[in-house]
Amino acid sequence: MGDVNLLAVVLGAVAFFVVGAIWYGPLFGKSWRNLTGITDEMVKAGPQPGQNPTWLIMLLAFLFELLVVLMLGHNIARTNPQPHVIMMMAVGFGAVIMAPAIGINYLFQMRPGKLFAIDAGYMVVGMATAGGVFVLLS
């Protein structure tokens, strides 16, 4: 078993987070806000009493992404795979673990399929990006 590449973990999580900024910003931000009921006025007003501040939401999102990418890094260190297998693992995490977990939640919450497509798509693309970082640094 090899050591986990901590630089790849941190940079992979940063890449995942940056994909999120683009995904929920210019790419799908307006659609996502409409589907979740978040209005422009709510965004401008900022968090209300009892809601988490934006800085905490962003920090926790990054830490969760860091945790997921750390698990990917652990699996890579344990198996020492070829680059194409790293990408298969990364995309697999997003497509067959993370996206279905979101899907199960959204089914019970009766959320629209379009919202699932946006959020699940982010997980797949974000994980592919994190996998790409491991490939580049391997």
Stockholm file with secondary structure:
# STOCKHOLM 1.0

chainA/1-138         MGDVNLLAVVLGAVAFFVVGAIWYGPLFGKSWRNLTGITDEMVKAGPQPGQNPTWLIMLLAFLFELLVVLMLGHNIARTNPQPHVIMMMAVGFGAVIMAPAIGINYLFQMRPGKLFAIDAGYMVVGMATAGGVFVLLS
#=GR chainA/1-138 SS CCCCCHHHHHHHHHHHHHHHHHIIIIITHHHHHHHHTCCHHHHHHCCCTTSCCHHHHHHHHHHHHHHHHHHHHHHHHHHCCCHHHHHHHHHHHIIIIIHHHHHHHHHHHTCCHHHHHHHHHHHHHHHHHHHHHHHHHC
#=GC SS_cons         CCCCCHHHHHHHHHHHHHHHHHIIIIITHHHHHHHHTCCHHHHHHCCCTTSCCHHHHHHHHHHHHHHHHHHHHHHHHHHCCCHHHHHHHHHHHIIIIIHHHHHHHHHHHTCCHHHHHHHHHHHHHHHHHHHHHHHHHC
//
